[in-house]
Amino acid sequence: MSKGHASTPQLFFAGYNLSGWLNKMDLVNRVGELEASDFSAAGIKRLAGEPDWDLAFSGFLDEDDTVPAISKINQDNFATDNRILTICPKSGDDGDPAYFSQGMTFNYEHGLNKGELKTFAGAAKCTGTQLWLGTIMAAGAKGSSGSGTIRQLGAVTASQKLYAVLQVSAVSGTDTPTITVYVKSDPVAGFTTATQRIAFTAKTAIGAQYATPVDGAITDTYWRINWVVSGTNPSLTINVALAIA
């Protein structure tokens, strides 16, 4: 086992990469605890309730007018349901693990102390969508059409679903730079008979999409992301994560 420190985690929120402002994240994934003790119990009986999660984050303010400031991002999305989050415990690169879900920010605080750096803190919580642990299948700036690495994530059983999330965190170029992202699967590693499973809405601006979950059974075990890019000198930075659960 190799241990390491958390040097470059990533947090994507509604398309924005907040990592440059953050220096701490605390993610808690849980289920409700239901007591079910009866007279026959030698001790307290408990059952698992509904899934729940919350994310606390904090960092340093940098109100640079050349980029959307953290305060404005929060203001534009504050107390709004179904904001899409992707939490990358490592670096947010291809093949890394990632948690993702939809939630809402319920509080946002500023710390203003004389002689000290300006700080902020906030929290996002579950509003009905479970937290999924998946794999990043594509990440980084895309300037032309292409495809990601083929990964053997496994089949989707009849009791499972395929979940996917797309974050677009930067867009540049002219003539409406656009990216359309697809999730495909194949029964063999050579990807010779691929089937399209998800088509994300074409993106022309910073934003995110939580795909409609796809029901199993899907017997294919190999998965890949494809993207189509258009525009003049386009560059669109994406992060795509998949989970089977």
Disulfide bonds with the S-S distance in Angstrom:
none
